[in-house]
Amino acid sequence: MDTRQTDTFVAAKWDDEIVPQLVEYIRIPNKSPMFDADWVANGYMEQAVTLMSDWAKAQSIPGMTLDVVRLEGRTPLIFIEIPAANGGSNDDCVLLYGHLDKQPEMTGWDEDLGPWKPVLRDGKLYGRGGADDGYAIYGSLTAILALHDQGLPHARCVVLIEACEESGSYDLPAYVDHLADRIGKPSLVVCLDSGCGNYDQLWCTTSLRGLAGGNLTVKVLDEGVHSGDASGVVPSSFRLLRQLLSRIEDENTGRILVDGLHAEIPAERLEQARRAAEVLDTAIYDKFPLTGALRPMFPKDAQGQASEDLSELVLNRTWRPALSVTGIDGIPSLQSAGNVLRPHTAVKLSLRLPPTVDGKRAGQLLQDVLLADAPNGATVTLDLEKAATGWNAPAMSPWLTQAIDDASQAFFDKPAMYMGEGGSIPFMGMLGEKFPGAQFMITGVLGPHSNAHGPNEFLHIEMGKRVTACVARVIAEHHHASQRGETTGAAVVADSGTRHGDHGCC
């Protein structure tokens, strides 16, 4: 591969076609079904499908076919088949994945920005969905076009673009099973929906955390009463809820106290965390809008001394359980608060799990710990909404490790980095079960301050170009590995992927 020619081709494609396409895509409020119950009637998803399909059909890739597949009662899926070229193998296969549905608007956008208002500024394209994950179909096909531009061989490629990822990819297993014969036996799965620690090199995701969570409610009264009359006699539902939370979390350190919610961290992941910490340094926490003199959650020893090892923060974020309270009910706003002992307090719990902890087992442990021996005999309920297992990437084949590092060196002039992500993406675990034996390249452009799902989301355009070029390089190297007999494809395993939940991407 001619690195300079690839770089030039990809950059021109992005500037001339992809960025203008993404500008139009951002204007479409095609929220995922979880956030738009009337998505069919509103027609926005169809607009996004049409926009992307029309562009894809116009690309000059010999033999390419595109179908918009529609199963009854499900979101549509764009399915693209590209035959092997220039001596590549049609028996081997590369599967490239992305999604086109979006998160909802959220509040807090800067005055001159908005979720459906594309704004180009300082090499970034602001607006909902450009980086998560609208660029995927464009980047995938451009990577393949870059190979054709140089007459380079590649194996057969399949592109799947779903429209349900932000709702938990609950339609994807049905489509993968439905299309199993057409998909074939991929030996490499490329996903462009992940994050990056910085914009200076290629980052690959090695793991994702699981998630268990739901609504915990503590009720002490059938109705509110005067706090002057009842306090000291009737226990506070808030205080009792605090007691329950202290069963699972050390409020001084944030450490999760339930042994079954922890997992042994593989040696390879420890080393990758160490290397990532060396590269990122204080950007590990500086990327967040910390207020005042807030200190990060470094682990503390028995004497209460906090560690200064930055790799511990990487591991906290990727391989250790962590509890967040993401919502609260039963408490009025400050403006509406009166002297009332409230009847109940409810909180929404989000417990991140190590990648290898079974989500359903974790949910059961939460129930066992929180519902046993209710304090003061209060009425305690836990409505478990989410119980999803995470994902730990299979061991990477030497050819892929070399290909990824070579690609990063070629287009970033720096080595590739590997790190887990702290979020939960159910489809990754599902794809791992659907395609056993396949290798995974999980990468993306969601780096510092890109703020997917939140206000002021942006796509770092230069990162998008370089990731696209890296994918082209890896697909080219996949061909050589296939010729050497170093790739192993596997057919779709039916009725798999059920351990990873059906809740939204989070």
N, C-alpha and C positions, 0 to 999 in steps of 0.2 A: 504493500500500500504506500502510495506517495502521500506523506503526511500533509505537505503544503497544499497539494491539490484537493485533498479531502477537506482541509480547513477552509479553503477558498470556496469550494462548492457548497458546503454546509452553511457557511456564513451568508452567502448570497441567497440561498433558499430561505433562510430565516428572515433576512431583511426584506426580500421581495415578496414573499408569500406567507410565511408562517406568522410573523408579527401582525400583518394586516388581518389574517384569518382570526387570530386570537383576539384582536380588537373587536371584531364582530361577535365572536363567541362570548366574550365577557358581557356584552350588552344583553344577552339572552338570560332571563332569570329562571333557568331550568333547574329548579331545586329538586333534590332527591325526593322520592315518594314519602319518606318519613316526615318531610317538612312541607310537602304539598300534596295533600290527599286528593286534590282535583287535578293532578298532573296531566291526566289524559285529556280532560276537557280544556285545560288551559293551553295545551299545545306547544309549550315551550320546549319540552324534551324533543318533540318532533322537529322543531326548528334547529336545534343543535345537531341532531342526527343528520338532517338534510345538509346543513352547512358543511359538516365534516365529510359526509359521503360524497358530496359533489366535488369537493377539492380532491379527495382520494381518487375518484374515478378519472380525474383529469391528468393524473400522473402517468408518465410514460414508462410503465413497468411491464415488460412483455409477459403475457399470460396471466396477469393479475385478475382475479375475480373478487367482486365485493357483493355481499348480500346483507341486507338488513333483516335479521331473523326475528320473528315475532311469535313467541309462544303465548297461548291464550292466558290472559290475565296477568301477564308479566311485562316488565319494561323491555324495550327493544335492545338488541345487541348487534353491533357492527362486526361482521365476520369477513376477514380478508384472507385470501389464499394467494401466495406468490410461489410459483414453481422455482425449483433450483435453477441456477444460471451459471453459465461459463464453466461447466464441468462439475458443478456441485451435485450433491446427492438428494434425490427425491425420497429416498428411504429414511434419511435423517430429517430432523425438523427443529426449527427454532420458533418458540412461541413468544410473542411480544404482547404484553398486557397493558391496558390503560382503562380509564373511565371518563365519562363525559358529564355525569350528574354533579351537582354542586351543593355545598353547604348553604344554609340560610344567610340572611343579610348580616346579622349581628349589629350591635350599636358601637359607637366610639370611633367611627371613621373620621379622619380629618375633614375639615370643612370643604376642601376642594377635591375630595376623593369620595368614592362610593362603590358598593359591590357591583353595580351594573353600569358603572361609568368608567370606561377604560381611559387610563391616563398614562402617557409615556413620559418618563422623567428620569434623567441620570442613569440611563441604561436599564431601567426597570419598567415593567408594564404592570400597573396597578389595576386591581379589580378581582372579583371573585372567580376562582377556578382556572385561571391561566396556568398557574404552576401546579394546581391540584385539581385535575390532572389533564387539563384540556390540551396541553402541548403533546401528549403521549402519541396520539395517532400521527401527528405531523412529524414528530421526532423519529418515530419508528420507520415510517416510509421514507423519510429523508435519509436515514442511515442506509437503507437498502439502495436508494437511488445513488448514493455516493459510491457504493460498490459498482453499480452498473456504469457509472460515469468513467470508471477506470477499467472496466471489463474484468473485474475480480470475481472469482467464484464464491458462491454461497449455497448452503443447503436450502431446501424448501422452508419457507417462512409462513407462519400463520399469525394474524393480528386479531386480538379480541378486544373490543372496546365496549364495556358494559355501561349501563345507565342506572345502576342501583348500588354502587359501592358505598356511598355516604350513608346509605340505609342498612348497611351490613352485608351487601352482596348476596341477599337471600335468593335472588333469581339466578345467580351465576352457576351454582351446581347443576341446576336443571338444564341450562344451556350447554354446559360442558358435556354432560351425559348425552344430550340430544345431538351434539355435533361430534361425538367421540370418533366416529369413523372418518370424518373429514379432518379432524385435528391430527390424527395419526399418533405418532410416538415421539413427542418432543424430548430431546436430550438436553436442551437449554431453554430455560424460561427467563425472559427479560422483563422486569417490571420497572416502570419509570415513575412510580407514585410515592417514592420515599424521600428521605431527607439527606442533607449534607452538613457536615460540621463547619465547613467554610466554603468559600467560592474559589479556592486556590488549587484544588485537586479533586480527583474523582473519589467519591465516597460510596461504599457498598454496605448495605445493611445486613447484619449477620443474625439478628434476632429481633423479636417484637414481644412486648409484655402482654400477658393476658389481662383479663378484667373480671372482677366480681363486684356487683354493686346493686343498690336498690334503696328503698325508702324505709328508714328506721323511725318508728313513732313510739313515743312514751306518753301515755295518757293517765292523768291523775284525777280528773273531774269530768262530770258530764257537761258542765258549763262553767264559764269563768265566774270568779267571786272576788269581792273586795280584798285586796292584798293585805290591808291593815287588819282585817278580821281573820284571814286564813293563814297568813305566813307565820311560820313557827308551829303550826298544827298540821297543815297539808304540805307535803314535800313539793318542792319546785320540780316540774317536769324537766326543766333545763338541767338542773343539778343531777337528776337521776340519769338523764341522757349522757351527761359528762362521765358519770360512773361507768356506764356501759361502754363508751368509747375507750375508756382507760383499760378495759379488758383486752382490747386488741392493739392499742397503740400507747407507747410511752410518750406522754405529753411533753416531756422535757427534751427528748431527742428525736422523736418521730419514728423510732424503730418499732416495727410490728412485732408484737409479743407472742403471736401464735406460731409455734414451731412448724406446723404443717403448711404454713404459707411461705416458707423459705425454701430455697433449693441450692444445691451445690453448684458453684460457678465453675464451668470447665476451664482448665488451664489455658487453653487457646484464647478464650474470651478475656481472661485476666490480662494476658499479654497484649491483646488488642486494645483493651481499655487503657493500659499503661502508655501505649504508643499514641493513642488518640489524645490522652491528656498532655503528653509532651508537645503535640502539635497545636492543640487548641489553647493550652495554658488557661488564663483566667477568662477567656471567651466562653468557657463552659458555663459560667454564671453571668458574665458581663452582658451576654446577649439578652438577658431578661431585664425589664424595666424596674430594677430593684429600687426601693425607696429608702431615703435616709442612709443610715449606717447598718442596714440589714446585712446579716452574715449568712452565708450558705450553710447547708445542712451537712457539715463535715461530721463523720462519726466521732463519738467521744469514748475514751477509755474508762476504766473503773473509777479513776480519780476525777473524771469530768473534763479531762484535757482533750480538746478537739484536735483531730488529725489535720495536717496541712497537705495531705496527699490528694492531688486533684483527681487521680484515677478513682478514688473512692466516690467522688461525685458522679463520675461516668457510670460506675457500677450501681450507685443508688438509683440512677435514672433508667438503667437498662436491665439489671439483674436482681434487684431487690424489691420486695413489696413496699408499697407506699399508699397511705390513705389520704384522700382529699374529701372534704365536705363541699359539694358543688351546688347545693340548694338548701333552703330552709323554709319551713312553713309553721304556722301557728304562732308566729311572732309578728306583731304589727310594726309598721315603720315608726321611726322616732317621732314623727309628727302626729301619729295616731295613737301613741302609747299612753294608756291611762294607768291608774293604780289598781291593776287587776292581776290576780294570780291566775295565770292562763291555764286552760284545761289540758293542753297538750303541746308538745314540741315534736316536730318531725324534721329529719334531715335526709338529704340524698347523699349516699355514700358511694364513692368511687375508689375501689381498692385495686391498684395495679398489682399484677402478679408476675413473678419470675417466669420466663418463657416456657419452662418445663413443668410448671405446676398445673395440674388438671383444673380447669375452670369450674367444673361442676362440683368437684371435691372441695374446692375452696369456698364455693357458695354454701355448701353444707356445713363447713367448719364455721363460717360466719354465723349461720343460724344457730348452731350448737352453742357457740360462745355467747352470743348476744341475747338469746331467748331463755337461757337457763337461769333459774333463781332470780326472777325479776326483783329489782331493788324496791323495798317497801311494799311489795305486792302490787306494784303499778301494772297497768296493762301495756305490754310491750309487743309490738308487731314488727316484722321485717318482711317487706314485700320485695323479694329478690327479682330484679328486672334483668340482670345481666350476669352470665357465668360463662366466660369464654376462655379457652386455652390459648396461650401465646404460640410462638413459633421460634424454633432454633434451627438455623440453616444447616443442612447436611454438610459434611466435610467437603471442602472445595477440591476439585481435581487439580493436579499440578498445572495442566494446560490452561485452565481457566484463571488460576491465580496469576500465572505468567502473562496471559492475555490482558487481564484487567490492569496489572501494573504497567505493562508496556503501553497500553492505551493512555493511562494517566501521564506517563512520562512523555509520550508523544505530543499530547494536546494541552497539558498543563505544565510540563517540565518539572513535575513533582511526583513522588510515588503515590499510589492509591492508598486510601485508608479504609479501615474496617471498624464498624461500631454498631452496637445494637441501637434500636430506637425505643423510646419509652412509651410510645403510644401502642394502641391495639388496632391491627388491621386484619379483620377476620378472614378475608379472602386469601391471605398469604398462607395461613395454615391449611386452608382448604385446598389450595393449589398444590401444596406439598404432599397432601394425601392423594389428590387426584393423579399426580404425576410422580410416582415413586421412582427413584433412580435418576431423575432429572437433576441437572445442575441449575443453580439460581444466581442470576445477577440482579440484585435489587438495589436500585439507585434512584436518584432524583435530584431536584433543584430546590427543595424546600430547606433553605439554609437560614442563617441568622437574620432575624427580624422579618422574614418573609411572611410569617404570621398566617399560615393556612388556618381556616375556620374562623379567624378573628378579623378585626378591622384592619384596614390598610394592607391587605394581602397583596403581595407582588410576585412577579416572575422576574428573576435575574436573567436577562436575555443572554449575556455572554456565557453564563453557566449553562443555559439551555443549548447553546451552540456547541459547546465543548462536550457536554454529555452526549449529544447526538453523534458527534464525531467518534467518541469513545465506543459507543454502541456499534457503529459501523466497523470499527477495528476488531471488536470482540467477535462479531458475526463472521468476519473474514477469518479470524483465527479458529473459530469453531469448525469451519470447513476443513482446515488443515488437520485439526485434531480428529475429525471424523474420518478423514482419509487414513490416518494412522491407527484407527480403531480404538481411539481413546474416549469416545462418547458412547453413552448407553441410553437409548430411548426406552420409554415404557408407555404402553397404552393406558388410556384413562381407566381408573378404578371406579366402578359405579358405586353409588350410595356411600361415598366417603365424604369427608369434610364436615362431619356433623358436630365435632367437638368444639368448634370455634365460634359458636354463637350466631345469632341472626340480628344482632343489634347494630347500630350505626358505627361507621369508622370513627375511632376515638383514640 
